[in-house]
Amino acid sequence: MKLTDKVAVITGGARGIGLAIAERYLAEGARVAIADVDPAALEEGLAHLGAGERAVGVHLNVCERDSIDAMVTQVVARFGVIDILVNNAAVFDMAPVLEVSERSFDRQFAVNVKGLFFTLQRVARQMVEQGHGGHIVNMASQAGRRGEALVSTYCATKAAVISLTQSAGLGLIRQGIRVNGIAPGVVDTPMWGEVDALFAKYENRPLGEKKRLVGEQVPMGRMGRPDDYAGAAVFLASADSDYVVAQTLNVDGGNWMS
């Protein structure tokens, strides 16, 4: 029970990795707010967690500062404090460099970078006001470690997440706030159906082939599953990681070594 009586906010927490982390945090004794832009997904996520008073769903659009403020206010009103933030909300798109649209570029940076940063900032201010520090976990990606020809914008956003994790980690540690990150590899979530379809389009592949190939190429021989990331998220939110600052942990089955 590494997170007994802690209060965690997980953005993009209604499905996929976010929901798997929420489930594990509850098992570790935390109270959890899953924050998501999709009301139907929030309802389904809460039903899946089945945690009663220990879990709450909160509407959050990370692209709107007022929405971020309202989320923090709602969680503090419900639970009293925020001890942990998992910045998991993100969007994905891909296209050849010559075909990337301004709309796609702006949307990915608005959610993956700007939204992440201002959520981090607002929650960090709450943690400073509380006076007992906290833990912030930013979800990056192996895509932030290297460029990919068809994924230029997404890779750039996740590289920015790794950089922001370093800067925020250094900027907040004297206030007792540990900021670290997790860089997943390829993860078998419903979103990969969309990703696979885009690779099929741009690489002229049959549907399903890209997903199969990337899974086979992982040294462990398979894609990650959402619950593969929950243990790292517990570690980075607990006292076990109190001397870990500004790091981004690769959790990818051996895909990337650093």
N, C-alpha and C positions, 0 to 999 in steps of 0.2 A: 504494500500500500504506500507507494512512494509519493503520492500526491494527496494524501489525506487532508481534507478541509480546504484545499486550494480551489480557486475559481478560474476556469479557463474559458477563453473565447477562441473559437475556431472559425475563421472566415472560409467561405465555400465549404461549410461543414455539413451540408445536407446529403452529400453523396461521396462516393469514391474514397480517396485517401483521407479527406477531412472527416468523413463519418467513421472510418475505421479508427482514426485517432481519438475521436470523441468516445467511441465505445471503450477503447483501452483506458482512457483517462478516467472514465466512470469506474471501471474495474479497479483502478489504482486509488480510488477514494475521492476524486475531485467532483466538484459540481461544474457543469458544462453548459455554455451557451453556444449553440450552433447558429452561425450568422450566414444568411444566404439571400440572394436576390430573388429566388424562385419560391413563392409561397407554397406551391404544391409540393415541391421537393422538401421544404422545411417540415411540412406536415408528415410526409412519408418518413423522413429521417427521424423525427421524434417518435413516431410509432415504432420504428425499428429499434431505437434505443430502449424504449420502455422503461425509462428511469424515473418516472413520476416527477416529484418536486426537485429532483437533483439535476434535471436538464430542462432547458428552455430554448425555444426557437425565436430568433430575432431577425427581422428584415434588415438587410444591409446592402446598399449599393455603394461599393468602394469608390466609385467615380464621383460621388457627391459628398462634400464635406459635412453638410447638414445631416446626412444619413449616418455618417460615421459618428458624429456627435450624439445623435439620438440613440444609436446602438450602445455606446458607452454609458449614457445616462440610464438606459433601460436595464442594462446588466447590473450596474451598481445599485439601482433601486431594488432589484430582485435579490442580489446576493451580497451586497455591501462593499465588495472590492473586486478588483481584477488582478490576479496573480500571474496569469499565463496568457500570452497571445500566440496563436498559431496563424500566421499569415499564409493562407492556403488558396484563397480565391485567385483564379487566373483564367485566361482565355487563350486559345490557340488558333492560328491560321498559317497557311503556307502558300507559296507561289514562287515561281522563278523570279530572280532579282528584277528582271526587266518588266515583270507584270505585277509587282506589289503595288497595291492601291494605297492612296493616302488614308482612306477610311480604315482599311485594315491595319495599317501602321499605327495610326492614332489610337485605335481601339485597344490594341495589344499593349501599347505603352500606358494608356490611361488606366487599365485594370492592373496589369502585371507589375508596373513600376510606380506610377503616381499613386494609385489606390493603395498599394502595399505600403508606400512610404508614409502617407498621411494617416493611415490606420495605425501604423507603428508609432508615429509621433503623438497622436491623440491618446493612445493607450499608455504610452510612456509617460505622458504628462499626468495621467491618472495615477500611475504607479509612484511617481515622484511625490505627488500630493499625499498618497497613502503613507509614504515614508518607510516602507520595508522592502523596497526593490521588487524584482520580478524576473521572469524569463520570457523572452520573445524568440520564437522560432519562425524563420522565413523559409518557405518552400521555394527552392531554386530548381535546378534541373541539370543533368549532364549536358543539356543543350547550351547551358551557360559557360561550359568549359571549352567549347570549340564551336566554330562555325559549321553550318550545313548549307549546301547550295540552295535547297528549296525552303529553308526554314530561317532565312536571314533575320527577320524581325523578331520572331520568338526567341531565337538564340540571343539576340542583342538584349531583349528584355530580361532574360534570365542571367546573363552576364552582369547586367545592372543590379539585379537582386543580390548576387554574390558580393559586388562592390559595396552596395548599401549596407549589407550585413556587416562588412568589415568596418565601415565608417561609423555606423550606429553602435556597433559593439564597442569601439574605442570611445565614442562620444558619451555613452551612457553608463559605462562600468563604474565610474566613481559615484553614481547614484544607486549602485547596487543592482542595476538592471543588466542581465546577461543576454546579449543578442547573438544568436547563432543561426545556422541554416542547415537544411537538408537538401541534397541534390539527388533526387530519384533518377533512375535510368528509365527504360521503357516500362510502362505500367499498364497492366491489363484492366482497363476501366471502360465503361461505355463510350467515353470520348474516343477511344482508339478505333471504333468503327468509323468515325468521321475522318480520323487521321489516315486510316487505311484507304478510304475512298479517295482522299486527295492524292495520296501516293499513286493509287491506281490510275488516276487521271493524268498526273504529270510524268509518271514513269512508264505509262502504258502497260500496266500489270493487271492480272486478274484480281478481282476483289478477294481479300484474305491472304494473298501471297506475301505482301510486305509484312503484315503482322506475324506470319509464320517465320519469315526469314529473320526478322529482328529478334524474335524469341530464341531461335536457334543460335544466333551469333553471341548471345550473352554467355560468358564463361560458365555460369551455372546451368545453362541449357534451357532457360525459360524466362519469360517476362516476369516482372515483379507483380505482386498482388497488393491491394491496398493495405492489408494488415502487415505486410513486410516492413512498413515504415512506422508502425505504431511504437515499436520498442525504442527506436532512435528518438522519436518525439517525446516519449516518457523520459528518457535519459536527459535530453536537453531542456526539459521543463522541471527537473528535479534537482535536489541538492547534490546529487552525484556529479553534476556537471558545473558546479559552482566556480571551478577554476578554468573553465573552458570559455573563451571569449573571442568573438568575431570570426569563428570558424564555420565552414560549410562542409558538412559530413557527407561523403559519397555513400549512398545506399543503392547499389545498382547491380548486384550480382557479379561484380568484378569488371564491369565495363570500362571504368575509368580509374586510373591509379594516380594518386598525388600525395 
